[in-house]
């Protein structure tokens, strides 16, 4: 693919006042949709106890991560459905439907009965709501980005669509802030019991405001021009995916920028949060403060990099983000461990843990469906207990038929137990009892049960103390955010410019949501599963690292520079 010729004016230029209205309305609605989607992620650990009651802690959390990922899995389907609507009947109608579905599904989550009340139907209904959310979001981003870009003048598309990119951070800030405020007002016990519903329920008011704002909008100039000329696509799917000239653009978009976007953005925003709280055992209030801080930093960075791309080009800015994150994955998380929980880091180096087990007794623990096996062998129970404790370990072959043992340093050995042949409740009881026994032994060996210095309250003094003690964690997190915003800031304009107008909504939305939904949305569960299988808290990072490296190569060699394209042609 070669660079496009410079743009030539082809439609009447939109007035600055009209452009501001379009940007404000599109961004406001998108903020609301991101709030809806992110609030579940912020409450994943709390909700796991209500909707997956009875499962062991580690497996319940994996279930919660999977439920979070279900919303991402269906996003490409929503992209296809609403993309066709947007290319056939108009951009405005498509994203009015998406915001309504998203808002109603989010409100419904706040009303769902728990597993204690209706049993297995609780997680089924939760998954159904998450599917509806993901389906709606599949049509939202493409519609908003295209709508703004098709109103923006040449030379300013990056800056205009940068507000759509910033809306993701504003939505995440809103979700974290609402959770934080409700938590502080109600107290932890009441919040965990029923207060977690409030962030979902207040979304109904936000829905009404967002729908009213979007009702005031008109159709985009580019689509109206197609409609007036009778050039609207009647075969959006066939043109997008069965004509090579367009299919190759979809492939480049997916395996270039979009695959990187998925793993970079969700590593920086979601897996890092999971790592701080579940692996390093930093208290949730401290983690929330850190995440809010770095997300606030991210908001202006989206605009900075989006506007920079109007001057130097989309491609170099996005490549910078990929390469920076590629350089940060392993050293960044190693440094976060040292700065966030130095006692755990020291224990891992000074008192290594080894699981000695019959290889035939060990299974690959990636049962995200909660099947009948329940990982009941002594090897599985030993590894599961260590993974739940955030402890790295190596595996050594043991004598056939013997129970697994855990060696901690040179002096301590703990014999595992086997739950094979027991009922499900007995397996859970056995695993829980062993985990409690192991926790005590690990503590004696220097492995902390939690990171030191939990945040006591939200006073100014406590906030200052956290920033002082965790400055190293915050510094690395900000570097992650710089990489993510450099990649994401110019992305909306770059994608809109990449695809022809008549199939833009369909062809652009599908690779976007495969990249962010599948590579990004599934990332926390995949990385956690790899860590558990290998025994290293860092090995799962190979998944985003390899994906980012491939995407950088594809972008460098095949992605054209598009900042001067005429998107109305």
ZAROTOR-253528 format. One record per residue (C-alpha): residue number from 0; residue in one letter; x, y, z. Coordinates in Angstrom, 1 decimal. Layout:
% ZAROTOR-253528
seq/type/c1/c2/c3
NUM/a/X/Y/Z
...
//
This chain:
% ZAROTOR-253528
seq/type/c1/c2/c3
0/x/0.0/0.0/0.0
1/x/1.3/3.5/-0.8
2/x/0.7/6.8/0.8
3/x/-2.4/8.6/-0.4
4/x/-2.4/11.8/-2.4
5/x/-3.1/15.1/-0.6
6/x/-6.7/15.8/0.2
7/x/-8.8/18.1/-1.9
8/x/-12.0/19.7/-0.5
9/x/-15.1/17.7/-1.6
10/x/-17.8/18.8/0.8
11/x/-18.9/22.1/2.4
12/x/-16.8/22.7/5.4
13/x/-18.5/22.3/8.8
14/x/-18.5/25.5/10.9
15/x/-16.4/25.5/14.1
16/x/-19.6/25.8/16.3
17/x/-21.2/22.9/14.5
18/x/-18.0/20.8/14.9
19/x/-17.9/21.6/18.6
20/x/-21.5/20.4/19.0
21/x/-20.8/17.2/17.1
22/x/-17.6/16.4/19.1
23/x/-19.3/17.2/22.5
24/x/-22.4/15.1/21.7
25/x/-20.4/12.1/20.4
26/x/-17.9/12.2/23.2
27/x/-20.5/12.6/25.9
28/x/-22.3/9.5/24.8
29/x/-19.1/7.6/24.4
30/x/-18.0/8.5/27.9
31/x/-21.3/7.0/29.2
32/x/-20.9/3.8/27.3
33/x/-17.3/3.4/28.5
34/x/-18.5/4.1/32.0
35/x/-21.0/1.3/31.7
36/x/-18.5/-1.1/30.4
37/x/-15.7/-0.3/32.8
38/x/-17.7/-0.2/36.0
39/x/-18.0/-4.0/35.9
40/x/-14.2/-4.3/35.7
41/x/-13.8/-2.1/38.7
42/x/-16.2/-4.3/40.7
43/x/-15.1/-7.7/39.4
44/x/-13.5/-9.0/42.6
45/x/-16.6/-7.9/44.7
46/x/-19.1/-9.4/42.3
47/x/-17.3/-12.7/42.1
48/x/-18.5/-13.5/45.7
49/x/-22.1/-12.9/44.8
50/x/-22.4/-14.5/41.4
51/x/-19.9/-17.4/41.7
52/x/-20.5/-18.3/45.3
53/x/-19.2/-21.7/46.4
54/x/-16.2/-21.7/44.0
55/x/-12.6/-21.5/45.3
56/x/-11.4/-17.9/45.5
57/x/-8.9/-18.2/42.6
58/x/-11.4/-20.0/40.3
59/x/-14.2/-17.6/41.2
60/x/-12.0/-14.7/40.1
61/x/-11.1/-16.4/36.8
62/x/-14.8/-16.8/36.2
63/x/-15.3/-13.2/36.9
64/x/-12.5/-12.3/34.4
65/x/-14.2/-14.6/31.9
66/x/-17.5/-12.8/32.4
67/x/-15.7/-9.6/31.9
68/x/-14.2/-11.1/28.7
69/x/-17.6/-12.3/27.3
70/x/-18.5/-8.7/26.7
71/x/-15.4/-8.4/24.5
72/x/-16.0/-11.7/22.6
73/x/-19.4/-10.5/21.2
74/x/-18.1/-7.1/20.3
75/x/-17.2/-8.1/16.7
76/x/-20.7/-9.4/16.2
77/x/-22.1/-6.0/17.3
78/x/-19.6/-4.4/15.0
79/x/-21.0/-6.3/12.0
80/x/-24.6/-5.7/12.8
81/x/-24.4/-2.0/13.6
82/x/-21.7/-1.5/10.9
83/x/-24.2/-2.6/8.3
84/x/-26.9/-0.4/9.8
85/x/-24.5/2.6/9.8
86/x/-23.4/2.0/6.2
87/x/-26.9/1.4/5.0
88/x/-29.2/3.8/6.9
89/x/-26.9/6.3/8.6
90/x/-24.4/6.9/11.3
91/x/-26.7/8.6/13.7
92/x/-29.4/5.9/13.9
93/x/-26.8/3.2/14.6
94/x/-25.3/4.8/17.6
95/x/-28.6/5.8/19.1
96/x/-29.5/2.1/19.2
97/x/-26.2/1.2/20.7
98/x/-26.3/3.6/23.6
99/x/-29.8/2.5/24.5
100/x/-28.9/-1.2/24.6
101/x/-25.8/-0.5/26.6
102/x/-27.6/1.7/29.2
103/x/-30.5/-0.8/29.8
104/x/-28.1/-3.7/30.1
105/x/-26.0/-1.9/32.7
106/x/-29.0/-0.8/34.7
107/x/-30.2/-4.4/34.7
108/x/-27.0/-5.7/36.2
109/x/-27.7/-3.5/39.3
110/x/-31.0/-5.3/39.7
111/x/-29.9/-8.9/39.3
112/x/-30.4/-11.4/42.1
113/x/-27.3/-13.2/43.4
114/x/-26.4/-16.9/43.3
115/x/-27.5/-17.2/46.9
116/x/-31.1/-16.4/45.8
117/x/-31.5/-18.0/42.4
118/x/-28.4/-20.3/42.1
119/x/-27.0/-20.9/38.6
120/x/-29.4/-18.4/37.0
121/x/-27.5/-15.6/38.6
122/x/-24.3/-16.0/36.5
123/x/-26.4/-16.9/33.5
124/x/-28.3/-13.6/33.7
125/x/-25.0/-11.7/34.4
126/x/-23.4/-13.2/31.3
127/x/-26.5/-12.2/29.3
128/x/-26.2/-8.6/30.4
129/x/-22.5/-8.6/29.6
130/x/-23.3/-10.0/26.1
131/x/-25.8/-7.2/25.5
132/x/-23.2/-4.6/26.7
133/x/-20.5/-6.0/24.4
134/x/-22.9/-6.3/21.5
135/x/-23.8/-2.6/21.8
136/x/-20.3/-1.4/22.3
137/x/-19.4/-3.2/19.1
138/x/-21.3/-0.5/17.2
139/x/-20.6/2.5/19.4
140/x/-16.9/3.3/18.9
141/x/-16.9/3.1/15.1
142/x/-20.1/5.2/14.9
143/x/-18.8/7.9/17.2
144/x/-15.3/8.1/15.6
145/x/-16.6/8.1/12.0
146/x/-19.3/10.6/12.8
147/x/-16.8/13.1/14.3
148/x/-14.1/12.5/11.6
149/x/-16.6/13.0/8.8
150/x/-17.5/16.4/10.2
151/x/-13.9/17.5/10.9
152/x/-11.9/19.5/8.3
153/x/-8.8/18.2/6.7
154/x/-5.7/18.7/8.9
155/x/-7.8/18.6/12.1
156/x/-9.2/15.1/12.1
157/x/-6.7/13.9/14.7
158/x/-7.5/16.6/17.1
159/x/-11.2/16.3/16.7
160/x/-11.3/12.5/17.0
161/x/-8.9/12.7/19.9
162/x/-11.9/13.7/22.1
163/x/-13.4/10.3/21.3
164/x/-10.2/8.6/22.4
165/x/-10.1/10.7/25.6
166/x/-13.7/9.6/26.4
167/x/-12.4/6.1/27.3
168/x/-10.2/7.6/30.0
169/x/-13.1/9.9/31.2
170/x/-15.4/6.9/31.3
171/x/-12.9/4.9/33.3
172/x/-12.2/7.8/35.7
173/x/-16.0/8.1/36.2
174/x/-16.4/4.4/36.9
175/x/-13.5/4.3/39.4
176/x/-14.6/7.6/41.0
177/x/-18.2/6.5/41.5
178/x/-17.1/3.2/43.0
179/x/-14.7/4.9/45.3
180/x/-17.2/7.5/46.5
181/x/-19.9/5.0/47.1
182/x/-17.4/2.7/48.9
183/x/-16.2/5.5/51.1
184/x/-19.7/6.7/52.1
185/x/-21.2/3.2/52.8
186/x/-18.3/1.5/54.3
187/x/-16.6/-1.7/53.0
188/x/-19.0/-4.2/54.6
189/x/-22.2/-2.6/53.3
190/x/-20.7/-1.9/49.9
191/x/-19.7/-5.5/49.4
192/x/-23.1/-6.7/50.6
193/x/-25.3/-4.5/48.4
194/x/-23.7/-1.1/47.7
195/x/-22.0/-2.5/44.6
196/x/-25.3/-2.2/42.8
197/x/-25.4/1.6/43.0
198/x/-22.8/2.4/40.3
199/x/-24.9/0.3/37.9
200/x/-28.2/1.8/38.9
201/x/-27.3/5.4/38.4
202/x/-26.5/4.7/34.8
203/x/-30.2/5.0/33.9
204/x/-30.0/8.8/34.5
205/x/-26.8/9.0/32.3
206/x/-28.6/7.1/29.6
207/x/-31.5/9.5/29.4
208/x/-29.1/12.5/29.1
209/x/-27.0/10.8/26.5
210/x/-29.9/9.8/24.3
211/x/-31.4/13.3/24.5
212/x/-28.0/14.8/23.4
213/x/-27.6/12.5/20.5
214/x/-31.2/13.1/19.3
215/x/-30.1/16.7/18.5
216/x/-27.6/15.6/15.9
217/x/-27.9/15.4/12.1
218/x/-26.4/12.9/9.7
219/x/-22.7/13.2/8.8
220/x/-21.8/15.1/5.7
221/x/-19.9/12.2/4.1
222/x/-22.8/9.8/4.5
223/x/-25.3/12.5/3.3
224/x/-23.2/13.0/0.2
225/x/-23.3/9.3/-0.5
226/x/-27.0/9.2/0.0
227/x/-27.6/12.2/-2.3
228/x/-25.5/10.6/-5.0
229/x/-27.2/7.2/-4.6
230/x/-23.9/5.6/-3.8
231/x/-24.8/3.9/-0.5
232/x/-23.4/0.4/-0.3
233/x/-26.0/-2.4/-0.6
234/x/-23.4/-5.1/0.0
235/x/-21.3/-3.8/2.9
236/x/-20.3/-7.3/4.0
237/x/-19.4/-8.6/0.5
238/x/-17.5/-5.4/-0.3
239/x/-15.6/-5.4/3.0
240/x/-14.6/-9.0/3.4
241/x/-14.9/-10.6/-0.1
242/x/-13.2/-8.0/-2.3
243/x/-9.4/-8.2/-1.9
244/x/-8.8/-4.5/-2.3
245/x/-10.8/-3.9/0.9
246/x/-10.1/-7.2/2.7
247/x/-6.4/-6.6/2.7
248/x/-7.0/-3.2/4.5
249/x/-9.1/-5.1/7.1
250/x/-6.2/-7.6/7.6
251/x/-3.6/-4.9/7.9
252/x/-5.8/-3.0/10.4
253/x/-6.4/-6.1/12.5
254/x/-2.8/-7.5/12.7
255/x/-1.2/-4.0/12.7
256/x/-2.5/-1.3/15.0
257/x/-5.6/-3.1/16.4
258/x/-3.9/-6.2/17.7
259/x/-1.3/-3.9/19.4
260/x/-4.1/-1.6/20.7
261/x/-5.8/-4.6/22.4
262/x/-2.8/-5.9/24.3
263/x/-1.1/-2.5/25.0
264/x/-4.2/-0.7/26.3
265/x/-5.6/-3.5/28.4
266/x/-2.2/-4.3/29.9
267/x/-1.8/-0.7/30.9
268/x/-5.4/-0.3/32.3
269/x/-6.7/-3.7/33.4
270/x/-4.0/-6.4/33.8
271/x/-1.8/-4.0/35.7
272/x/-4.7/-3.3/38.1
273/x/-5.2/-7.1/38.5
274/x/-1.5/-7.6/39.0
275/x/-1.3/-4.9/41.8
276/x/-4.3/-6.2/43.7
277/x/-4.2/-10.0/43.1
278/x/-0.5/-10.8/42.7
279/x/1.2/-8.1/44.8
280/x/-1.6/-8.0/47.3
281/x/-1.7/-4.3/47.5
282/x/-5.0/-3.2/49.2
283/x/-7.9/-2.1/46.9
284/x/-8.0/1.5/48.1
285/x/-4.3/2.0/47.2
286/x/-4.8/0.4/43.9
287/x/-7.9/2.6/43.1
288/x/-5.9/5.7/44.0
289/x/-3.0/4.7/41.7
290/x/-5.3/3.8/38.9
291/x/-7.3/7.0/39.2
292/x/-4.1/9.0/39.2
293/x/-2.6/7.5/36.1
294/x/-5.9/7.6/34.2
295/x/-6.2/11.3/35.0
296/x/-2.7/11.8/33.6
297/x/-3.8/9.9/30.4
298/x/-6.7/12.2/29.5
299/x/-4.6/15.1/28.1
300/x/-2.1/12.7/26.6
301/x/-4.7/11.3/24.2
302/x/-5.2/14.9/22.8
303/x/-1.5/15.6/22.8
304/x/-0.7/12.6/20.6
305/x/-3.9/13.0/18.5
306/x/-2.9/16.6/17.6
307/x/0.7/15.6/17.1
308/x/-0.4/13.1/14.5
309/x/-2.1/15.9/12.5
310/x/1.4/17.4/12.1
311/x/3.9/14.5/11.9
312/x/1.5/11.7/10.7
313/x/-0.5/8.9/12.4
314/x/2.0/6.1/11.7
315/x/5.1/7.4/13.5
316/x/3.1/8.3/16.6
317/x/1.4/4.9/16.8
318/x/4.6/3.1/16.2
319/x/6.3/5.0/19.1
320/x/3.5/3.8/21.4
321/x/4.0/0.1/20.4
322/x/7.8/0.2/20.7
323/x/7.7/1.9/24.0
324/x/5.4/-0.7/25.5
325/x/7.4/-3.5/24.0
326/x/10.4/-2.2/25.8
327/x/8.5/-1.9/29.1
328/x/6.6/-5.2/29.5
329/x/9.2/-7.3/31.4
330/x/11.4/-4.6/33.1
331/x/8.2/-2.6/34.0
332/x/6.5/-5.4/35.8
333/x/9.7/-6.5/37.5
334/x/10.1/-2.9/38.8
335/x/6.5/-2.7/39.9
336/x/7.0/-5.9/42.0
337/x/10.1/-4.4/43.6
338/x/8.4/-1.1/44.3
339/x/5.0/-2.4/45.2
340/x/5.8/-5.4/47.4
341/x/9.5/-5.5/48.1
342/x/9.0/-8.2/50.7
343/x/7.5/-10.5/48.1
344/x/10.2/-9.7/45.6
345/x/12.9/-10.5/48.2
346/x/11.3/-13.7/49.3
347/x/11.0/-14.9/45.7
348/x/14.7/-14.4/45.2
349/x/16.0/-15.6/48.6
350/x/13.5/-18.3/49.4
351/x/12.5/-20.0/46.1
352/x/9.5/-22.3/46.0
353/x/9.5/-25.7/44.2
354/x/6.6/-28.0/43.5
355/x/7.8/-31.6/43.5
356/x/5.1/-33.8/41.8
357/x/4.5/-36.7/39.6
358/x/4.1/-35.1/36.1
359/x/1.1/-37.4/35.5
360/x/-0.6/-35.8/38.5
361/x/-0.4/-32.3/37.0
362/x/-3.0/-30.9/34.6
363/x/-3.1/-27.7/32.6
364/x/-5.3/-25.5/34.8
365/x/-7.2/-23.5/32.2
366/x/-10.7/-24.7/33.0
367/x/-12.6/-21.4/32.6
368/x/-16.0/-23.2/32.4
369/x/-15.8/-24.7/35.9
370/x/-16.1/-28.3/34.6
371/x/-16.3/-31.5/36.6
372/x/-12.6/-32.0/37.0
373/x/-12.2/-29.2/39.5
374/x/-8.4/-29.8/39.5
375/x/-8.5/-32.3/42.4
376/x/-5.1/-33.9/42.2
377/x/-2.4/-33.2/44.8
378/x/-0.3/-31.4/42.1
379/x/-3.2/-29.2/41.0
380/x/-4.1/-28.3/44.6
381/x/-0.5/-27.4/45.4
382/x/0.0/-25.2/42.3
383/x/-3.5/-23.7/42.7
384/x/-2.7/-22.7/46.3
385/x/0.6/-21.1/45.3
386/x/-0.9/-19.2/42.4
387/x/-3.7/-17.9/44.6
388/x/-1.1/-16.6/47.1
389/x/0.8/-14.8/44.3
390/x/3.9/-16.9/44.8
391/x/6.2/-17.9/41.9
392/x/7.4/-21.5/41.8
393/x/9.3/-24.0/39.7
394/x/8.3/-27.6/39.1
395/x/10.4/-30.7/39.7
396/x/9.5/-34.2/38.7
397/x/8.6/-36.4/41.7
398/x/8.2/-40.2/42.2
399/x/5.3/-41.7/40.3
400/x/2.2/-42.1/42.4
401/x/3.3/-40.0/45.4
402/x/1.6/-36.9/46.7
403/x/3.0/-33.5/45.6
404/x/5.2/-31.6/47.9
405/x/6.0/-27.9/48.2
406/x/9.6/-27.1/49.1
407/x/10.1/-23.5/50.4
408/x/13.8/-22.6/50.5
409/x/16.1/-25.3/51.7
410/x/14.5/-26.3/54.9
411/x/10.7/-26.3/54.7
412/x/8.5/-28.9/52.9
413/x/4.8/-29.1/52.9
414/x/3.0/-32.2/51.6
415/x/0.0/-31.6/49.5
416/x/-3.3/-33.5/49.7
417/x/-5.4/-35.2/47.0
418/x/-9.1/-34.5/46.6
419/x/-9.6/-37.1/43.9
420/x/-12.7/-39.2/44.3
421/x/-14.3/-36.7/46.7
422/x/-17.5/-34.7/46.1
423/x/-17.4/-31.2/44.8
424/x/-18.0/-29.7/48.3
425/x/-15.3/-32.0/49.8
426/x/-12.8/-30.9/47.1
427/x/-13.4/-27.3/47.9
428/x/-13.1/-27.8/51.6
429/x/-9.9/-29.8/51.1
430/x/-8.4/-27.1/48.9
431/x/-9.4/-24.3/51.3
432/x/-7.9/-26.1/54.3
433/x/-4.6/-26.7/52.5
434/x/-4.4/-23.1/51.3
435/x/-4.8/-21.9/54.9
436/x/-2.1/-24.2/56.1
437/x/0.2/-23.2/53.3
438/x/-0.4/-19.5/54.0
439/x/0.9/-19.8/57.5
440/x/4.0/-21.7/56.3
441/x/4.7/-19.1/53.6
442/x/4.4/-16.3/56.1
443/x/7.0/-18.0/58.3
444/x/9.3/-18.2/55.3
445/x/9.1/-14.5/54.6
446/x/6.3/-14.4/52.0
447/x/3.9/-11.6/53.0
448/x/0.2/-12.2/53.1
449/x/-0.3/-8.6/51.8
450/x/1.8/-5.6/50.8
451/x/2.9/-3.4/53.7
452/x/1.3/-0.1/54.4
453/x/-2.4/-0.5/53.4
454/x/-4.3/2.8/52.9
455/x/-6.4/3.5/56.1
456/x/-8.6/6.3/54.8
457/x/-9.0/9.0/52.2
458/x/-7.4/11.8/54.1
459/x/-4.8/14.1/52.5
460/x/-2.1/12.7/54.7
461/x/-2.8/9.1/53.6
462/x/-2.9/10.0/50.0
463/x/0.4/11.8/50.3
464/x/1.9/8.8/52.1
465/x/0.7/6.4/49.3
466/x/2.3/8.7/46.6
467/x/5.5/8.8/48.6
468/x/5.8/5.1/49.2
469/x/4.5/3.9/45.8
470/x/6.1/6.5/43.6
471/x/8.0/3.8/41.7
472/x/4.8/1.9/40.9
473/x/3.1/5.1/39.8
474/x/6.1/6.1/37.6
475/x/6.0/2.8/35.7
476/x/2.2/2.9/35.4
477/x/2.5/6.4/33.8
478/x/5.1/5.1/31.3
479/x/2.6/2.4/30.4
480/x/-0.1/5.1/30.0
481/x/2.2/7.1/27.7
482/x/2.7/4.1/25.4
483/x/-1.1/3.4/25.4
484/x/-2.1/6.9/24.7
485/x/0.5/7.4/21.9
486/x/-1.0/4.3/20.2
487/x/-4.6/5.1/20.9
488/x/-4.7/8.9/20.5
489/x/-4.3/9.1/16.7
490/x/-6.1/5.7/16.1
491/x/-9.6/6.9/15.4
492/x/-8.5/9.3/12.7
493/x/-6.1/6.7/11.2
494/x/-8.8/4.0/11.0
495/x/-11.4/6.4/9.5
496/x/-8.9/7.5/6.9
497/x/-7.9/3.9/6.1
498/x/-11.3/2.8/4.8
499/x/-13.6/4.1/2.0
500/x/-16.7/5.9/3.0
501/x/-19.3/3.5/1.6
502/x/-18.2/0.6/3.8
503/x/-16.3/2.5/6.5
504/x/-18.6/1.7/9.5
505/x/-18.6/-2.1/8.8
506/x/-15.0/-2.5/7.6
507/x/-13.5/-0.4/10.3
508/x/-15.5/-1.6/13.3
509/x/-14.9/-5.3/12.8
510/x/-11.1/-5.3/13.0
511/x/-11.2/-2.7/15.8
512/x/-13.4/-5.0/18.0
513/x/-11.5/-8.2/17.2
514/x/-8.3/-6.5/18.1
515/x/-9.5/-4.8/21.3
516/x/-12.2/-7.3/22.2
517/x/-10.4/-10.6/21.7
518/x/-6.7/-9.7/22.1
519/x/-7.4/-7.1/24.7
520/x/-10.5/-8.3/26.5
521/x/-9.2/-11.8/27.0
522/x/-5.8/-10.7/28.0
523/x/-6.2/-10.7/31.8
524/x/-7.6/-14.3/31.8
525/x/-5.0/-15.6/29.3
526/x/-2.0/-14.0/31.2
527/x/-3.2/-15.3/34.5
528/x/-3.7/-18.8/33.2
529/x/-0.2/-18.8/31.6
530/x/1.3/-17.6/34.9
531/x/-0.5/-20.4/36.8
532/x/0.6/-23.1/34.3
533/x/4.3/-22.0/34.4
534/x/4.6/-21.0/38.0
535/x/6.1/-17.5/37.1
536/x/4.2/-14.3/37.7
537/x/5.9/-12.8/34.6
538/x/5.7/-15.6/32.0
539/x/2.2/-14.6/30.8
540/x/3.6/-11.3/29.6
541/x/4.9/-13.1/26.6
542/x/1.4/-13.0/25.2
543/x/1.1/-9.2/24.9
544/x/4.8/-8.9/24.1
545/x/4.7/-11.2/21.0
546/x/1.4/-9.7/19.8
547/x/2.9/-6.1/20.1
548/x/6.0/-7.1/18.2
549/x/4.0/-8.7/15.3
550/x/1.8/-5.6/15.2
551/x/4.7/-3.2/15.1
552/x/6.3/-5.1/12.1
553/x/3.0/-5.1/10.2
554/x/2.4/-1.4/10.9
555/x/5.9/-0.5/9.9
556/x/5.9/-2.4/6.6
557/x/2.3/-2.2/5.4
558/x/0.4/0.6/7.1
559/x/0.1/3.7/4.8
560/x/0.4/7.2/6.1
561/x/-3.2/8.6/5.9
562/x/-3.3/12.1/7.6
563/x/-3.7/13.9/4.2
564/x/-6.3/11.7/2.7
565/x/-9.6/13.1/1.5
566/x/-12.1/10.9/3.4
567/x/-15.1/12.3/1.4
568/x/-13.8/11.0/-2.0
//
